[in-house]
Amino acid sequence: MDLICYLSNGYPSIESSIDVAKTYVEAGCDIIEIDFPSRNPYLEGDFIANRMREALKACDDYEKYMEGMIKIKKSLPQTSFILLVYENTIKEIGVDKFIKFCVDNDFMDIILCGLEDDKIKNAIIANKLRVSCYVQRKLDRTEILYAKESNGFVYLQAKTRDESEVNKTYPTLESCISYLREEGIERPIYCGVGIHTPEDALYAKKAEADAIFVGSAILKVQEDKNKLIRIIKSFKQNC
């Protein structure tokens, strides 16, 4: 099972993000989820949203973010990347320019947030980029159909806050993954939301997830390199 670590691009600076990415990989991270900070990150929790705002205060030029991401990619040629980007950010950059940036630099996996319609998503997919699809543990039928029709990995909710978020027929993560496979989904299933400890990583591994997303657990110790390395290693040991 792969370990995906979230990188707040541009926080506290673009150059520091390059260094943090290298530390992630040094500690055992397999895939880096890197964001384009959005001016309206309305789907994020306060922690990530505030980091995006602080990043844009330090630099609000998306061209500079793209330059930094190219540097990260070139410095870590064996590492895979997932881009998290809001549709409003793609519009500001320019749809054609964004697609060209991704294709030219082999950023092929996209988490696309805040869609107004399918126009931009379809343009991205038409250019062979892979767009992920989020599926909640309730296993909403519409979300499953979107996942089956998409061309990217499935982003499956790892843990729930209460019983209202659980599908009674498939109450465990393992049963949810088995059900998605039975539905004919052969693409990777990556689990995120609620992965906060190495024990959570083991829970996802036993459920046969292909990868896990780790976010706040590592972002909160980003300034302490030694602690950051220890925590990433502890997650990786359970992958």
C-alpha positions in Angstrom: 0.0 0.0 0.0 1.3 3.4 -1.0 1.6 6.4 1.3 0.3 9.7 0.0 1.4 12.9 1.9 -0.3 16.2 1.4 1.9 19.2 0.6 0.5 22.7 1.2 2.1 24.4 -1.8 3.5 27.8 -1.0 3.2 27.6 2.7 5.1 29.2 4.2 6.8 29.8 0.9 7.2 28.1 -2.5 10.9 27.4 -1.8 10.2 25.8 1.6 7.6 23.6 -0.1 10.4 22.2 -2.4 12.4 21.3 0.7 9.4 19.7 2.5 8.7 17.6 -0.5 12.2 16.2 -0.5 11.8 15.5 3.3 8.6 13.6 2.6 10.3 11.3 0.1 13.4 10.9 2.3 11.1 9.6 5.0 9.3 7.1 2.8 6.4 9.0 1.1 5.4 7.3 -2.2 3.1 9.9 -3.7 2.8 13.6 -3.0 -0.5 15.3 -3.1 0.3 18.9 -3.9 -2.2 21.7 -4.2 -2.7 24.9 -6.1 -3.9 27.2 -3.3 -7.4 28.4 -4.1 -8.7 31.9 -3.5 -12.0 30.3 -2.4 -11.2 26.9 -0.8 -14.7 26.4 0.4 -14.6 22.6 0.5 -11.6 22.5 2.8 -11.4 22.4 6.6 -10.1 25.5 8.4 -6.6 24.1 8.7 -6.0 23.6 5.0 -8.0 26.6 3.9 -6.0 28.9 6.2 -2.7 27.5 4.8 -4.0 28.3 1.3 -4.8 31.8 2.3 -1.4 32.3 3.9 0.3 30.9 0.8 -1.5 33.3 -1.5 -0.6 36.2 0.8 3.1 35.3 0.4 2.7 34.8 -3.4 -0.5 35.2 -5.5 1.1 34.5 -8.9 0.1 31.0 -10.1 3.0 31.1 -12.6 5.4 31.0 -9.7 3.6 28.0 -8.2 3.9 26.1 -11.5 7.6 26.9 -11.6 8.0 25.5 -8.1 6.1 22.4 -8.9 8.3 21.8 -11.9 11.4 22.1 -9.7 9.9 19.6 -7.2 9.1 17.1 -10.0 12.6 17.4 -11.5 14.2 16.9 -8.1 12.2 13.8 -7.3 12.0 11.9 -10.6 11.0 8.6 -9.0 8.0 10.1 -7.0 4.4 10.2 -8.2 2.3 13.3 -7.8 -1.4 14.1 -7.5 -2.6 17.7 -8.1 -5.4 19.1 -6.0 -6.9 22.1 -7.8 -10.2 24.0 -7.7 -12.1 24.8 -10.8 -12.0 28.5 -10.0 -8.2 28.3 -10.0 -8.0 26.5 -13.3 -10.2 29.3 -14.8 -7.9 31.9 -13.4 -4.8 30.1 -14.9 -6.6 29.4 -18.1 -8.0 25.9 -19.0 -5.6 25.3 -22.0 -2.6 26.6 -20.1 -3.4 24.4 -17.1 -3.8 21.3 -19.2 -0.6 22.0 -21.1 1.3 22.5 -17.8 0.0 19.1 -16.6 0.7 17.2 -19.8 4.1 18.8 -20.4 5.3 18.0 -16.9 3.6 14.6 -16.4 1.2 15.7 -13.7 -1.4 13.2 -14.8 -3.5 12.6 -11.7 -5.9 15.3 -10.7 -8.3 15.9 -7.7 -10.7 18.5 -9.2 -12.7 20.4 -6.6 -15.6 22.8 -6.8 -17.1 21.9 -10.2 -19.8 24.1 -11.6 -20.4 21.7 -14.4 -18.6 19.0 -16.4 -17.1 21.2 -19.1 -13.6 21.7 -17.6 -13.5 18.1 -16.2 -14.3 16.7 -19.7 -11.6 18.9 -21.3 -9.1 17.6 -18.8 -10.1 14.0 -19.4 -10.0 14.5 -23.2 -6.3 15.3 -22.8 -5.6 12.0 -21.1 -5.4 13.5 -17.6 -6.9 11.3 -14.9 -9.6 12.9 -12.7 -10.3 11.2 -9.4 -13.8 10.7 -8.0 -14.8 10.9 -4.3 -17.0 8.2 -2.8 -18.4 8.5 0.7 -18.8 5.6 3.0 -22.6 5.8 2.5 -21.9 4.5 -1.0 -24.3 6.9 -2.6 -25.3 5.4 -6.0 -24.7 8.6 -7.9 -21.1 8.8 -6.6 -20.5 5.2 -7.5 -21.8 5.8 -11.1 -19.5 8.8 -11.4 -16.6 6.7 -10.1 -17.3 4.0 -12.7 -17.4 6.6 -15.5 -14.3 8.5 -14.4 -10.8 7.6 -15.5 -8.9 8.3 -12.3 -8.4 6.7 -9.0 -11.3 6.4 -6.5 -10.9 8.6 -3.4 -12.8 6.6 -0.8 -13.7 8.1 2.6 -11.6 6.0 5.1 -13.4 6.7 8.4 -16.8 8.1 9.5 -17.7 10.4 12.3 -21.0 8.6 13.2 -23.4 5.9 12.2 -25.3 8.3 9.8 -22.3 8.2 7.4 -22.2 4.4 7.3 -23.8 2.1 4.7 -25.7 -0.5 6.8 -25.1 -3.3 4.2 -21.4 -2.5 3.9 -20.5 -1.0 7.3 -16.7 -1.6 7.2 -14.0 -0.1 5.0 -13.1 -3.6 3.8 -16.7 -4.4 2.7 -16.9 -1.0 0.9 -13.8 -1.7 -1.1 -15.0 -5.2 -1.9 -18.3 -3.8 -3.1 -16.6 -1.2 -5.3 -14.6 -4.1 -6.9 -17.8 -6.1 -7.4 -19.2 -3.1 -9.1 -16.5 -3.4 -11.7 -14.1 -0.7 -10.5 -10.6 -1.9 -11.3 -8.7 1.4 -10.9 -6.8 2.2 -7.7 -8.8 2.9 -4.5 -7.1 5.4 -2.3 -8.5 6.1 1.2 -8.4 9.4 2.9 -10.4 11.5 5.5 -9.8 10.2 9.0 -6.3 8.8 8.6 -4.6 10.3 11.6 -2.5 7.6 13.1 -0.3 4.7 12.0 -3.0 2.4 13.3 -5.4 4.0 10.9 -2.9 3.1 8.1 -3.0 -0.5 9.2 -6.8 -0.5 9.2 -6.8 0.7 5.6 -4.1 -1.8 4.6 -6.2 -4.7 6.1 -9.1 -3.4 4.0 -6.9 -3.8 0.9 -6.7 -0.1 0.0 -4.2 0.7 -2.7 -3.0 3.8 -0.8 -3.8 6.2 2.0 -3.9 10.0 2.2 -2.2 11.6 5.3 -2.7 15.3 5.7 -3.0 17.2 9.0 -1.0 14.6 11.0 2.1 15.6 9.0 1.3 19.2 8.2 1.1 20.1 11.8 4.7 19.1 12.4 6.1 20.4 9.1 8.4 22.9 10.9 10.1 20.2 12.9 12.0 18.1 10.3 13.1 15.3 12.6 9.6 14.8 14.0 8.1 15.0 10.5 10.5 12.2 9.3 9.6 10.1 12.4 5.9 10.4 11.8 6.0 9.7 8.1 8.2 6.6 8.8 5.7 5.4 11.4 2.9 5.6 8.8 5.0 3.9 6.1 5.8 1.0 8.4 2.1 0.1 8.5 1.7 0.4 4.7 
